[in-house]
C-alpha cells in the first residue's frame, strides 16, 4: 500500500472516530459512499449554543482535525480516541485496493488551523474507496475556553436566591444544559490537579448561553467578575503550540457526552514534555491559570470559608506592606537590612536604637537608592495629560547629614520639576476639584510638548550610574506616590518606556528600570493601624507637613516625598524638637548649678557670717 495512502487512511480513521454516533450507527458500503444521492442531513437541535456554523452538522460526514503542530496522529489515537470497540471495527475495513491516482489534498502537519473561532468554511476531501468528492466542515479552533462542568453548574455556583431558582428551572433542570449542542474539548492535566478528564467548551458558546439567559430573564450574568476566577481560560500563542486542548466531539445530550468522556485517557502523571531551551514556555503561568480553571469546578464555598479567605488575603497584604516599610527604612539607613526567614529586630522591643535626628543615620543606606516621586494631572472627564510632577531625593546626598527636627535637613535635599503640556497650558480643572497649574512653589514650571513628555519622564527615571569602589553600578530607583495605578496607566498611554513592563504588585525588582514601587498612604495605613489609606491632604496633616496648593502635580510630588521622609523618621522613633529640648536641658542645668552655688556658701563665707553674728 502506498505510504501516502496509508497516512491518509490513518488520518480518516482518526477523523471519523471523533463522532461517537457516526461510529456506532453508520454502515456505509463503497457503493453508498460513491452515490450521488446522499441523504439530506437533519436539522440541528434548536438549543445549539455558541456560534455554530450555518450548515447543519451531518454525523455521516467526517470532521477534519484541527491542524495543531503538537497534536500528532499517534497522540490522538492513543491519548484521546481510545481503544476501538467491536462495533467500531468497520472503521478499519476500508478498501485498500483503491486507485492511488485519485486526487487527494496534500496534508501538511505544520499547517495552522483556522483563525476564526467558529469557521464556517467548507473544504474538499476525497474518501478512499470513492471517486466522488464530499464536503466537510472545519473544526473550530478557539483560543478562549470555559470549563464545561463549571458552566453546567453555573446556576447553583454563581446565582443565588430567586435568580438561581429561575435560571435552574428554565435552563438547567432535567439535563437541559447537556441537551444543547456543544463543541467539547479535552485538556490533559496531571492527576494531582484533577483525577477526572478536564473538559472545556469554547468561551463564545458559554457566553451565548448567558446571553440567551439574560435576554429571557433580564438578568446580567457574566463570565467574569468577583468570585469567577478561572472561569475563562485564555491561551497564549506559546501555550497553544504545546498545550492546546484537543477536540473530542460535538455531543447534544448527556448520554453522548458520557460516552465520549468514557473514551478519554486517564489523567497524566505530570504536565507533559515541553522544550525548556529552544522555545521556553511560561509553564508556571500556564499551570496557575489551568489549576484555577479546574478549581472553578468545585462547589460554591460556604460563607465561613469565604470570610477566612478574605481575612487571609488581607493578612497577606498587611504582611507585604510591613515588609515594604522595613525595606524602605533600610534604604534610609534607619535600620539594618531585613533578612528573610529570621526574626526581624524592631524599634518596639528596643532591639533597634531610635533615630537621633541630631546625628547622621547609624546604618548604611541599603542599595544607595534614589527616590523618585511621581504625580500627574489630567483633564476632568477625558484623561488627557496636562501636568507631570517629578521629585527626586538621592540618598548619596544624605550620607553624613543629620535629619534635623522633622527631617528638615533631609527634606532640603529634595529637587522637584513641574512639567506642563504646552498644548494645554490654559486648561484649569474646576468641575470636581480646583486645579492650580500656575501655583508651583518649588521651582519654575517647564512647558513641554505632548510628544516630548514621554522622553523627559524616561530620562528622569534613568539616572546616571553610581561609582562604588571604583566600579560603575546602575542606580536603584524607588518609585514613590499615592495610588499610582492611574498615573502609571496614563504615562503608559503616553508611550513612556520605563513603565511598559512595570508591575507594581511584583516583589522587587518591579521592572527593568524601577526596583520597587512605594505607596506612602498604604505604608502610613499599616504603620498607624488606620482602616483606610488617607488622601494626600490628610496624610500631610497626620505627619505635620505643611502643604500648599495641592492638585498641582509638582507640589503633590514634592509633598508626597516629604511625607515619606517624615513617616520613616517617625517610625524610627524620632523625637521632635530635639534641639530645643537640648537647649532647655542645658539652661536648666545652668540654673540648677547657680542655685546650688547660692545655697551652698564656702567655708570662708560661713566663718565671716559667724563673726557677724557674734558682733
Long-range contacts (C-beta under 8 A, 24 or more apart in sequence): 1-96, 2-100, 4-104, 5-96, 5-98, 5-100, 5-104, 5-128, 7-107, 8-104, 8-107, 8-128, 9-94, 9-96, 9-128, 10-73, 10-77, 11-65, 11-73, 11-107, 12-62, 12-94, 12-127, 12-128, 13-77, 13-91, 13-92, 14-65, 14-73, 14-76, 14-77, 14-81, 15-62, 15-63, 15-64, 15-65, 16-62, 16-91, 17-81, 17-84, 17-88, 17-91, 18-63, 18-65, 18-81, 18-247, 18-248, 18-249, 19-59, 19-62, 19-63, 19-249, 19-250, 20-249, 20-251, 20-256, 20-259, 20-260, 20-263, 21-59, 21-256, 22-59, 22-60, 22-62, 23-85, 23-87, 23-88, 23-91, 24-87, 24-88, 25-59, 26-59, 26-60, 27-90, 28-60, 30-95, 30-129, 30-130, 33-127, 33-129, 33-130, 33-132, 34-129, 34-130, 34-131, 34-132, 35-132, 36-132, 38-134, 44-181, 45-179, 45-180, 45-181, 45-252, 47-176, 47-179, 47-180, 47-181, 48-180, 48-181, 49-180, 49-181, 49-182, 49-201, 49-205, 49-206, 49-208, 49-209, 50-118, 50-182, 50-183, 50-201, 50-202, 50-204, 50-205, 50-206, 50-207, 50-208, 50-209, 51-117, 51-118, 51-204, 51-205, 51-208, 52-118, 52-181, 53-118, 53-119, 53-120, 53-137, 53-138, 54-120, 55-120, 55-122, 55-137, 57-137, 57-181, 57-250, 61-134, 61-135, 61-136, 61-137, 62-125, 62-127, 62-136, 63-136, 63-137, 63-139, 63-247, 63-250, 64-123, 64-125, 64-136, 64-137, 64-138, 64-139, 65-139, 65-247, 66-113, 66-114, 66-139, 66-141, 66-244, 66-247, 67-108, 67-109, 67-110, 67-111, 67-112, 67-113, 68-113, 68-240, 68-244, 69-109, 69-110, 69-241, 70-241, 70-242, 70-244, 71-244, 71-246, 72-109, 76-246, 78-265, 79-188, 79-246, 79-265, 80-186, 80-246, 80-248, 80-263, 80-264, 80-265, 81-263, 82-262, 82-263, 82-264, 82-265, 94-128, 94-129, 95-128, 95-129, 98-128, 98-129, 99-131, 102-126, 102-128, 102-131, 113-138, 113-139, 113-141, 114-138, 114-140, 114-141, 115-141, 117-141, 117-142, 117-143, 117-144, 117-202, 117-204, 118-142, 118-202, 118-204, 139-183, 139-247, 140-183, 140-202, 140-247, 142-202, 142-203, 142-204, 143-234, 143-235, 143-240, 144-202, 144-203, 144-204, 144-232, 144-233, 144-234, 144-235, 145-185, 145-187, 145-200, 145-201, 145-202, 145-203, 145-232, 145-233, 145-234, 145-235, 145-245, 146-200, 146-201, 146-202, 146-203, 146-205, 146-206, 146-223, 146-231, 146-232, 146-233, 147-198, 147-199, 147-200, 147-230, 147-231, 147-233, 147-293, 147-294, 147-296, 147-297, 148-182, 148-184, 148-199, 148-200, 148-201, 149-199, 149-297, 150-231, 150-293, 150-296, 150-297, 151-177, 151-201, 151-206, 151-209, 152-177, 152-178, 153-297, 153-299, 154-210, 154-221, 156-299, 156-300, 157-299, 157-300, 158-221, 158-227, 158-228, 158-300, 159-221, 163-219, 166-217, 167-213, 167-217, 167-219, 167-221, 170-213, 170-216, 170-217, 171-209, 171-212, 171-213, 175-253, 175-254, 178-251, 178-253, 178-254, 178-257, 179-252, 179-253, 179-254, 180-209, 180-252, 181-250, 181-251, 181-252, 182-250, 182-251, 182-252, 182-257, 183-247, 183-250, 184-247, 184-248, 184-249, 184-250, 184-251, 184-257, 184-260, 185-245, 185-246, 185-247, 185-248, 186-245, 186-246, 186-248, 186-264, 187-243, 187-245, 187-246, 187-290, 188-246, 188-265, 188-267, 188-268, 188-272, 189-267, 189-268, 189-271, 189-290, 189-294, 190-267, 190-268, 190-269, 190-270, 190-271, 191-266, 191-267, 191-268, 191-269, 193-267, 193-290, 193-291, 193-294, 194-267, 194-294, 194-297, 195-267, 196-267, 197-261, 197-264, 197-267, 198-290, 198-293, 198-294, 199-248, 199-261, 200-233, 200-245, 203-232, 203-233, 228-296, 229-292, 229-295, 229-296, 230-289, 230-291, 230-292, 230-293, 230-294, 230-295, 230-296, 231-293, 231-296, 233-289, 233-290, 233-293, 234-289, 236-282, 238-279, 238-281, 238-282, 239-281, 239-282, 239-286, 241-279, 241-281, 242-272, 242-274, 242-275, 242-281, 243-272, 243-274, 243-281, 243-286, 318-526, 321-522, 321-523, 321-525, 321-526, 322-526, 324-516, 324-518, 324-523, 325-523, 325-526, 325-527, 325-571, 327-366, 327-508, 327-516, 328-478, 328-518, 328-523, 328-564, 328-568, 329-568, 329-571, 329-572, 330-363, 330-366, 331-365, 331-366, 331-367, 331-369, 331-371, 331-395, 331-478, 332-361, 332-365, 332-395, 332-398, 332-565, 332-568, 333-361, 333-362, 333-363, 333-364, 333-365, 333-366, 333-395, 333-398, 334-361, 334-362, 334-363, 334-568, 334-569, 334-571, 334-572, 335-363, 335-572, 336-363, 337-366, 347-571, 347-572, 347-573, 352-572, 353-573, 354-572, 354-573, 354-574, 354-575, 355-403, 355-569, 355-572, 355-573, 355-574, 356-578, 357-402, 357-403, 357-404, 357-405, 357-407, 357-569, 357-574, 357-575, 357-576, 357-578, 358-402, 358-404, 358-578, 358-579, 358-582, 359-402, 360-399, 360-400, 360-401, 360-402, 361-398, 361-403, 365-395, 365-398, 365-399, 367-476, 367-515, 368-395, 368-396, 368-466, 368-468, 368-475, 368-476, 369-395, 369-475, 369-476, 369-477, 369-478, 369-515, 370-394, 370-395, 370-396, 370-463, 370-475, 370-476, 370-477, 370-478, 371-395, 371-478, 371-480, 371-561, 371-564, 372-460, 372-461, 372-477, 372-478, 372-479, 372-480, 373-479, 373-480, 373-481, 373-557, 373-558, 373-560, 373-561, 373-564, 374-479, 374-480, 374-481, 374-484, 374-487, 374-557, 375-481, 375-482, 375-487, 375-553, 375-554, 375-556, 375-557, 375-560, 376-486, 376-487, 376-490, 376-491, 376-553, 377-429, 377-435, 377-437, 377-551, 377-552, 377-553, 378-490, 379-424, 379-427, 379-429, 380-429, 380-431, 380-432, 380-433, 381-431, 383-490, 384-424, 385-421, 385-450, 385-453, 385-490, 385-491, 385-494, 386-420, 386-421, 386-424, 386-427, 386-437, 387-418, 387-419, 387-420, 387-421, 387-437, 387-552, 387-553, 387-554, 388-418, 388-419, 388-453, 388-456, 388-457, 388-491, 388-553, 389-416, 389-417, 389-418, 389-419, 389-552, 389-553, 389-554, 389-555, 389-556, 389-557, 389-558, 390-416, 390-417, 390-419, 390-457, 390-460, 390-557, 391-415, 391-416, 391-417, 391-442, 391-480, 391-554, 391-557, 391-558, 391-560, 391-561, 392-416, 392-460, 393-561, 393-565, 394-463, 396-466, 403-565, 403-569, 403-574, 405-576, 405-577, 405-578, 405-579, 405-580, 406-544, 406-566, 406-569, 406-576, 407-565, 407-566, 407-569, 407-574, 410-565, 411-562, 411-565, 414-442, 414-558, 414-561, 414-562, 416-442, 416-443, 416-554, 416-557, 416-558, 417-443, 417-446, 417-460, 417-554, 418-442, 418-443, 418-444, 418-445, 418-446, 418-552, 418-553, 418-554, 418-555, 419-445, 419-446, 419-448, 419-453, 419-456, 419-457, 419-553, 419-554, 420-445, 420-446, 420-447, 420-448, 421-447, 421-448, 421-449, 421-450, 421-453, 422-447, 422-448, 422-449, 422-450, 423-449, 423-450, 424-450, 429-551, 433-551, 434-551, 435-551, 435-552, 436-549, 436-551, 436-552, 437-552, 437-553, 439-548, 439-549, 439-552, 439-555, 440-549, 440-552, 440-554, 440-555, 441-548, 441-549, 441-555, 442-554, 442-555, 442-558, 443-554, 445-554, 450-494, 453-494, 454-491, 454-494, 454-495, 454-496, 454-497, 457-491, 457-494, 457-496, 457-498, 458-496, 458-497, 458-498, 461-498, 461-513, 461-514, 462-498, 462-513, 476-515, 477-513, 477-514, 477-515, 478-514, 478-515, 478-516, 478-517, 478-518, 479-510, 479-514, 479-516, 479-517, 479-518, 480-518, 480-520, 480-560, 480-561, 480-564, 481-517, 481-518, 481-519, 481-520, 481-557, 481-560, 482-519, 482-520, 482-521, 482-533, 482-535, 482-536, 482-539, 482-560, 483-519, 483-521, 483-533, 484-517, 484-519, 518-564, 520-560, 520-563, 520-564, 520-567, 523-564, 523-567, 524-563, 524-567, 527-567, 527-570, 527-571, 536-560, 536-563, 539-563, 543-567, 543-570
